């Protein structure tokens, strides 16, 4: 929860404030470059370096985190023997993603994140009777 708080409230709010107080967003700077340009406008060359280093660290930690989540999921679903093939596929997808156009990568990422809602919705529908019963039991106290 701390990481989510820091990412969402601290980093995103700080970035939005820097963007809104600069003139780059009024000049039609491309969205992928907006943060770097505005930090450069505000802090000079140091701002560009800060954004580059922060982006690299964020990307690296995200790759490690999602790889770990995926490994645990594949281990649960298919056992420990499936971890090595998962790692090969994960690295291959990272390499392919690094070579694709940025817009495609973002669209694919959004699509896959949206697709994660499907099993969650199915689970909610299948468990809705249990949730209703447990809720009624709780409020009888």
N, C-alpha and C positions, 0 to 999 in steps of 0.2 A: 504494500500500500504506500510505503514511503516513496518508492521509485515512481509510482503513478502520480503521486502528489507533486513531486519535484518536476517530472516531465510536463505534466498538464498545467499546473498552476504557476510554477516558478519560470521554467524555461519558455513555455509558450506565451505566457503573459509578457515576459521581458522582450521576447522577439516581436510580439505584436506592437508593444509600445515603441520599440525602436523603429519598426516599419512605419507606423502611423505618424511618428514625429519627423520622419525624413520626407524628402520630395520624390524619391524613386518610385513609389507606388502611383504617383500622379503622372509619371512620365512614360508609362507603358513598359516597364521593365518586365521581362519574362518571369513567370512565377518561380521557376527553378533557380533563378539568379537573384531574386528579390532580397532574400535575407543577406546574402553576401554583399550585394551592392549597398544596402542600407547600413550594414555594420561598417563597411568601408567608408561610406559617406560620414558616418557619425564618429568612428574611432580611427579613421585613416587606415593605413596598410595593416596595422595591428588587428583591426576588426576583421579584415578579410582572412588573416591567418587564424584568428580565434574561431571563426565559422568553419574554416577548412579542417582544423584539428578536431573541433567538437563533432563535426559531421563524420569524420573518419572513426572517432572513438564510439559514437553512437551506432554507426553501421556495424562495427566489429562486435560490440557488446550485443546488439540485436541478433546478429548471426549466431553467436554462441548460445544465446538464450533460446532462440527458436529451434536450433539444432537439438538442444537438450530436451525441450518439450516434445519435439518429434520423436526423439529416441525413446523417451519414456512411454509415449503413446504406442509406438510400434512394438516395444517390448511387451506392453500389456496385451496388445492385440495378437501378436504373432510369436512371442517368445524372444529370448536373447539371441538366437541364431539370425534373426532378421535385422539386427542392429547394423552389422557390417554392410549389407546391401543398401540399407537406408542411408548410411553415411556416403556411400558412392553416389547415390542418386542426389542427395542433398548438395554435395560439392559440384556435381554436374549442372544442377539447376542454378546454383550460384554463378558458375562460370557463364552459362548461357544468358542469365539475367544481366550480368555485367556487360554483355556485348549487345544487348537489345536497346532499342530506342527507349528513352525515359518514359515517354507517354504510354507506350505499351506495357512497360513494367508496372507503372502505377495502376493502369486499368486492370491488368491481370491480378495485381495484389488486391484491389478493391473487389473484384469478382470473387476471388477465393475467400476473402473475409466475409463477404455476403453469403457465400455458399455454406459457411459454418453455421449459419442460422438454421438451415434445413434440419440437421439432426437434433438441434436444440428444440425446435418447434415440434418435431415428432415426439421427442421425449416429454415435452410439456403436455402435449395432447394425450399421450399414453398414461401419464401420471396424474392427469387432472382429477380423476376420481379419488385417488389417494390423497391428493392435496386438499380437496374439498372435505373429505372425511376427517383428516387430521386437523384442519382449521375448525371444523364444527366441534370436534372433541376438545380442542384447546379452549374455545370460547364457552364451553359448558362449565368450566371451573368457576 
